[in-house]
Amino acid sequence: MKLVERYVFRRMVGALVITFVALGTMVWLSQALGQFSLVTNNGQTIGTFLNASVFLVPALTTIVLPFSALIAVIYTLTTLNGDSELVVINASGASQFAIVKPVLAIGIITSLVVGSMTLYFAPLSVRLGQLFITAVRGNILTSIVQEGQFMPLAEGLTFHMRGRGADGSLRGVFIADDREPDKSITYLADRGAILDNPLGVFLVMTDGVIQQRNKLNDSISMIEFSSYAFDLSSFSSRGASVTLRPRERSTSYLLNPDPDDPYFRQSPGAFRRELHGRAATPLYAVAFALLPLLFLGQAGSPRESRTASIVMIVASVVVVSVAGVIMPNFAEASTVAVVLMYAVPLGVSVVAAALVLMGIQLRPPETIVALFEALFGRVSGLLRPRPDAIVQRPG
């Protein structure tokens, strides 16, 4: 890149990083709070919540990053024009490609990152996240988490705990085992912890007593223990199979699905839609980066309001985004829809780049410009203090 191109590129990269971090954090928090039920309802630690939330990052990146690139390009072009830098660039004899090239570089880099997410990292994280959540919710620990309640684990087997420690350990453990016809066993322990290892799932109790009552003669025996392991393997759902949907399958699997896959046999079109959706999504990043050039790529008066042009950019992005959302719904059975999934972002990118290189800049209709000028003029008038409202002190 030339000096001017590198300068514009650095400005856009800085704006892209700041926008992505700010916007991504807000979106991540809004989605991650939905996983907080793992802590509130299932008695998990904050670490479990954070682990589950991390799996959301790749999928959210595919959504947030293209819009971050759009905002970064709009911001950079607006500030360059406001500081009269676009005028200087044009007056220096630089071609329009000096602006198109850094924008195109931002779009391609964004597209490559989004492509890596949609084709590999996002389905992997969704699959691992689904398995993680299933394991957490299916673990016996989540079945006995309700503090102060008597939880029936099986017929004749009841569990109770007084509370939970800050480290996740159980306090005041009580187990009533009445499954055998000739005896009943009661376990009482000050503390307990769930141990999950290759041998099985165990409730390890410490500092407790075992009370065994013979139902035939009502004799009772007491055994104190410092540590005792109660086998819970039969109540754990560890190893339970999880049905993976197309969005949770790897791209290589979508290219060659198992004919005996129940989901594939039921809905083969869903695999086709998911595959083309992953391949087409990165193309929208380039389109979103190039669209602002159609309205903001040429230098203008620093006093000229570009609000109407930004609104037109947003409207264009909304139209393209809606097309990107609608087309996959028809891709299961329509080849035309599959072609349009690629043609829309590619066509927008090519047309935008070609018009900008030819020196053509789209401008919003005068009626829209006048409408926004009147609107902002009225707003600024409401915010400006009235002369009769200024109280002057005497003398």
Summary of the structure (lengths in Angstrom):
residues: 395
radius of gyration: 31.4
end to end distance: 65.8
largest distance: 107.9
contacts: 1183
relative contact order: 0.10
helix: 61%
strand: 16%
